[in-house]
């Protein structure tokens, strides 16, 4: 959660046109990874139930449906691209996998 949130904040601070690609490693126990409403959440299944790792962001995240595990469960190492875009008078962050 922290790596993705820090990348979102860095790209947002650099402004429109900024882009950064990162590699995330999700263990098999990862249930969900999503970014919305000013935070990144990684949900991991543990022996004691689900654990949510949450990291705040300063950026407006335009990918409200950004959910790395929504359509297919992704585990292991995978690439995520974070891009800052101009939206009217605001800068937003788009995230894609």
Z-matrix of the N, CA and C atoms (Angstrom, degrees):
N
C 1 1.457
C 2 1.521 1 110.15
N 3 1.337 2 116.05 1 -43.35
C 4 1.461 3 119.92 2 -176.81
C 5 1.523 4 111.61 3 -65.22
N 6 1.333 5 118.26 4 -42.09
C 7 1.464 6 121.09 5 -179.28
C 8 1.519 7 111.27 6 -61.28
N 9 1.314 8 116.94 7 -45.83
C 10 1.459 9 120.42 8 179.81
C 11 1.525 10 111.02 9 -67.73
N 12 1.324 11 118.50 10 -42.55
C 13 1.468 12 121.75 11 178.90
C 14 1.531 13 111.21 12 -62.85
N 15 1.327 14 117.56 13 -43.00
C 16 1.467 15 120.62 14 178.73
C 17 1.522 16 111.23 15 -63.71
N 18 1.323 17 116.83 16 -39.01
C 19 1.465 18 120.53 17 177.93
C 20 1.522 19 110.64 18 -65.91
N 21 1.317 20 117.48 19 -43.02
C 22 1.469 21 121.77 20 177.03
C 23 1.522 22 109.95 21 -58.64
N 24 1.316 23 117.48 22 -46.45
C 25 1.472 24 121.34 23 -179.17
C 26 1.523 25 111.91 24 -64.80
N 27 1.324 26 118.13 25 -40.23
C 28 1.468 27 121.90 26 179.59
C 29 1.518 28 110.96 27 -64.11
N 30 1.324 29 116.96 28 -47.43
C 31 1.462 30 121.33 29 -179.25
C 32 1.527 31 110.28 30 -64.75
N 33 1.314 32 116.71 31 -41.48
C 34 1.464 33 121.20 32 178.49
C 35 1.534 34 110.77 33 -60.40
N 36 1.325 35 116.48 34 -44.15
C 37 1.471 36 121.09 35 -178.48
C 38 1.525 37 111.94 36 -66.41
N 39 1.319 38 117.79 37 -29.26
C 40 1.467 39 121.17 38 -179.90
C 41 1.526 40 112.27 39 -76.47
N 42 1.316 41 117.68 40 -22.11
C 43 1.461 42 120.93 41 174.54
C 44 1.507 43 114.49 42 95.66
N 45 1.351 44 115.17 43 179.59
C 46 1.463 45 121.59 44 -176.49
C 47 1.527 46 112.11 45 -53.29
N 48 1.315 47 115.19 46 136.81
C 49 1.454 48 121.16 47 179.72
C 50 1.519 49 113.70 48 94.29
N 51 1.311 50 117.27 49 -18.21
C 52 1.460 51 119.90 50 178.78
C 53 1.518 52 109.62 51 -69.70
N 54 1.324 53 115.25 52 143.33
C 55 1.458 54 119.68 53 -179.09
C 56 1.516 55 109.23 54 -149.58
N 57 1.301 56 115.74 55 144.58
C 58 1.460 57 121.26 56 177.66
C 59 1.521 58 108.40 57 -145.44
N 60 1.320 59 114.13 58 139.99
C 61 1.452 60 120.42 59 178.68
C 62 1.527 61 107.92 60 -113.95
N 63 1.321 62 115.86 61 133.40
C 64 1.459 63 119.72 62 179.94
C 65 1.527 64 109.61 63 -129.74
N 66 1.314 65 114.86 64 160.84
C 67 1.455 66 121.01 65 174.01
C 68 1.513 67 108.23 66 -107.45
N 69 1.328 68 116.09 67 129.27
C 70 1.455 69 121.52 68 176.05
C 71 1.515 70 108.54 69 -111.18
N 72 1.310 71 115.82 70 143.45
C 73 1.453 72 120.82 71 177.74
C 74 1.526 73 108.09 72 -117.76
N 75 1.309 74 116.33 73 111.43
C 76 1.462 75 121.83 74 -177.94
C 77 1.527 76 109.32 75 -105.94
N 78 1.327 77 117.51 76 121.29
C 79 1.462 78 119.51 77 177.36
C 80 1.524 79 111.31 78 -67.79
N 81 1.309 80 116.74 79 164.48
C 82 1.459 81 122.50 80 -179.01
C 83 1.527 82 111.60 81 -57.80
N 84 1.322 83 117.19 82 -28.28
C 85 1.466 84 121.27 83 -178.52
C 86 1.530 85 113.48 84 -79.03
N 87 1.332 86 118.14 85 0.27
C 88 1.464 87 121.33 86 178.73
C 89 1.520 88 110.02 87 -69.54
N 90 1.316 89 116.41 88 124.02
C 91 1.462 90 122.05 89 -179.67
C 92 1.525 91 112.02 90 -95.03
N 93 1.348 92 117.19 91 -33.57
C 94 1.461 93 120.89 92 -173.47
C 95 1.519 94 109.67 93 -162.19
N 96 1.329 95 116.27 94 145.73
C 97 1.468 96 122.91 95 171.21
C 98 1.523 97 105.76 96 -137.41
N 99 1.339 98 116.78 97 119.41
C 100 1.462 99 118.03 98 179.12
C 101 1.530 100 110.78 99 -147.68
N 102 1.339 101 114.36 100 159.42
C 103 1.460 102 121.89 101 179.52
C 104 1.520 103 108.07 102 -131.98
N 105 1.338 104 116.20 103 123.87
C 106 1.458 105 121.33 104 176.48
C 107 1.523 106 108.92 105 -170.42
N 108 1.315 107 115.52 106 160.42
C 109 1.467 108 121.87 107 174.58
C 110 1.525 109 113.54 108 51.09
N 111 1.333 110 116.46 109 41.18
C 112 1.457 111 120.36 110 174.95
C 113 1.511 112 115.97 111 75.76
N 114 1.338 113 117.16 112 22.67
C 115 1.461 114 118.44 113 177.42
C 116 1.524 115 111.27 114 -155.25
N 117 1.318 116 114.12 115 156.36
C 118 1.458 117 122.30 116 173.31
C 119 1.520 118 106.29 117 -111.04
N 120 1.326 119 116.70 118 132.81
C 121 1.461 120 121.03 119 -178.98
C 122 1.527 121 109.58 120 -124.88
N 123 1.325 122 115.48 121 131.29
C 124 1.460 123 122.02 122 172.29
C 125 1.525 124 106.38 123 -118.23
N 126 1.317 125 116.51 124 118.42
C 127 1.470 126 121.35 125 -179.46
C 128 1.528 127 108.61 126 -102.72
N 129 1.319 128 115.06 127 124.52
C 130 1.465 129 121.67 128 -178.06
C 131 1.521 130 109.20 129 -121.75
N 132 1.314 131 116.02 130 136.23
C 133 1.463 132 120.82 131 177.95
C 134 1.533 133 108.31 132 -85.11
N 135 1.326 134 116.00 133 128.10
C 136 1.463 135 121.42 134 177.79
C 137 1.523 136 108.84 135 -121.75
N 138 1.309 137 115.86 136 174.21
C 139 1.468 138 120.67 137 178.50
C 140 1.524 139 111.40 138 -62.67
N 141 1.334 140 116.69 139 -26.14
C 142 1.467 141 121.54 140 -179.18
C 143 1.524 142 113.25 141 -98.58
N 144 1.312 143 118.15 142 12.29
C 145 1.459 144 121.30 143 -178.71
C 146 1.516 145 111.22 144 115.11
N 147 1.318 146 116.25 145 -172.10
C 148 1.463 147 121.33 146 -178.95
C 149 1.518 148 111.24 147 -76.66
N 150 1.345 149 115.29 148 142.74
C 151 1.457 150 122.44 149 176.49
C 152 1.517 151 107.70 150 -121.99
N 153 1.335 152 117.65 151 127.00
C 154 1.464 153 122.67 152 177.76
C 155 1.515 154 109.67 153 -102.53
N 156 1.336 155 116.33 154 116.97
C 157 1.461 156 121.79 155 171.62
C 158 1.520 157 105.86 156 -93.64
N 159 1.334 158 117.55 157 120.11
C 160 1.466 159 122.31 158 -174.13
C 161 1.518 160 109.42 159 -122.41
N 162 1.346 161 115.86 160 136.42
C 163 1.458 162 121.65 161 176.19
C 164 1.532 163 108.14 162 -133.11
N 165 1.343 164 117.76 163 131.43
C 166 1.466 165 120.95 164 -178.57
C 167 1.525 166 112.38 165 -76.98
N 168 1.339 167 115.32 166 155.81
C 169 1.464 168 121.05 167 174.00
C 170 1.525 169 109.13 168 -128.07
N 171 1.333 170 115.38 169 155.03
C 172 1.466 171 120.80 170 175.35
C 173 1.521 172 110.67 171 -95.22
N 174 1.316 173 116.52 172 -11.81
C 175 1.464 174 122.18 173 -173.89
C 176 1.517 175 111.89 174 -85.20
N 177 1.330 176 113.88 175 151.53
C 178 1.460 177 120.16 176 168.79
C 179 1.519 178 106.06 177 -81.37
N 180 1.313 179 117.17 178 117.72
C 181 1.458 180 120.98 179 -176.14
C 182 1.522 181 108.54 180 -95.44
N 183 1.338 182 115.79 181 115.38
C 184 1.460 183 119.58 182 -176.42
C 185 1.523 184 111.71 183 -83.42
N 186 1.301 185 117.37 184 -11.40
C 187 1.466 186 120.83 185 -179.16
C 188 1.522 187 109.45 186 -90.52
N 189 1.323 188 116.03 187 68.19
C 190 1.464 189 118.84 188 -177.43
C 191 1.521 190 111.57 189 -63.72
N 192 1.355 191 117.66 190 -23.14
C 193 1.454 192 118.61 191 175.46
C 194 1.514 193 110.91 192 -97.91
N 195 1.312 194 118.35 193 14.98
C 196 1.459 195 119.61 194 178.44
C 197 1.520 196 109.08 195 -65.08
N 198 1.300 197 114.65 196 110.05
C 199 1.455 198 120.48 197 -178.04
C 200 1.523 199 106.56 198 -148.79
N 201 1.315 200 116.49 199 105.97
C 202 1.462 201 120.02 200 -174.31
C 203 1.516 202 113.82 201 -68.38
N 204 1.297 203 118.33 202 -15.90
C 205 1.456 204 119.56 203 -177.67
C 206 1.525 205 112.63 204 -117.14
N 207 1.319 206 117.02 205 11.31
C 208 1.459 207 120.81 206 -174.92
C 209 1.527 208 112.48 207 -64.07
N 210 1.338 209 117.21 208 -51.05
C 211 1.460 210 120.02 209 -175.71
C 212 1.522 211 112.75 210 -91.77
N 213 1.299 212 116.26 211 -34.62
C 214 1.455 213 120.74 212 178.33
C 215 1.521 214 107.58 213 -145.92
N 216 1.292 215 116.51 214 142.71
C 217 1.459 216 120.08 215 -178.46
C 218 1.521 217 108.85 216 -75.04
N 219 1.330 218 116.81 217 115.95
C 220 1.450 219 121.10 218 179.68
C 221 1.520 220 109.33 219 -98.61
N 222 1.298 221 115.54 220 129.04
C 223 1.458 222 120.96 221 173.78
C 224 1.519 223 107.50 222 -135.50
N 225 1.315 224 115.07 223 166.59
C 226 1.452 225 119.64 224 -177.93
C 227 1.515 226 110.79 225 85.50
N 228 1.305 227 115.66 226 -157.47
C 229 1.459 228 122.25 227 -176.35
C 230 1.522 229 109.98 228 -93.58
N 231 1.344 230 117.14 229 128.61
C 232 1.451 231 120.64 230 176.86
C 233 1.525 232 110.34 231 -148.21
N 234 1.334 233 114.80 232 159.50
C 235 1.463 234 123.10 233 -174.14
C 236 1.523 235 111.04 234 -95.36
N 237 1.346 236 115.48 235 139.90
C 238 1.466 237 122.38 236 175.95
C 239 1.528 238 107.40 237 -130.57
N 240 1.330 239 116.67 238 134.01
C 241 1.461 240 122.06 239 178.33
C 242 1.521 241 109.46 240 -110.11
N 243 1.331 242 116.09 241 130.56
C 244 1.466 243 122.63 242 179.10
C 245 1.527 244 107.22 243 -116.71
N 246 1.345 245 117.03 244 126.53
C 247 1.462 246 122.22 245 -176.90
C 248 1.528 247 110.18 246 -130.47
N 249 1.340 248 116.71 247 136.80
C 250 1.471 249 121.54 248 175.15
C 251 1.524 250 108.48 249 -91.56
N 252 1.329 251 116.10 250 129.87
C 253 1.467 252 121.40 251 -179.69
C 254 1.523 253 110.38 252 -129.33
N 255 1.339 254 115.52 253 150.04
C 256 1.464 255 121.52 254 177.05
C 257 1.523 256 108.60 255 -84.03
N 258 1.323 257 116.85 256 130.51
C 259 1.456 258 121.77 257 177.05
C 260 1.519 259 106.98 258 -131.61
N 261 1.333 260 115.53 259 92.45
C 262 1.473 261 119.45 260 -175.06
C 263 1.518 262 109.09 261 65.99
N 264 1.317 263 116.72 262 -121.86
C 265 1.467 264 119.97 263 179.54
C 266 1.529 265 112.04 264 -98.82
N 267 1.331 266 117.53 265 11.07
C 268 1.458 267 121.16 266 -179.70
C 269 1.525 268 111.05 267 -118.48
N 270 1.327 269 115.05 268 153.00
C 271 1.453 270 120.93 269 172.52
C 272 1.526 271 106.98 270 -103.35
N 273 1.329 272 115.46 271 128.19
C 274 1.455 273 120.56 272 178.77
C 275 1.520 274 109.30 273 -119.80
N 276 1.303 275 115.78 274 165.56
C 277 1.457 276 121.51 275 179.03
C 278 1.522 277 109.54 276 -114.41
N 279 1.330 278 115.71 277 129.61
C 280 1.460 279 121.15 278 174.33
C 281 1.524 280 107.85 279 -105.60
N 282 1.324 281 114.66 280 140.02
C 283 1.467 282 120.06 281 -179.36
C 284 1.515 283 108.12 282 -124.83
N 285 1.312 284 116.71 283 133.29
C 286 1.465 285 120.24 284 178.84
C 287 1.515 286 109.58 285 -138.58
N 288 1.309 287 114.27 286 154.34
C 289 1.465 288 118.34 287 177.40
C 290 1.503 289 110.53 288 -117.88
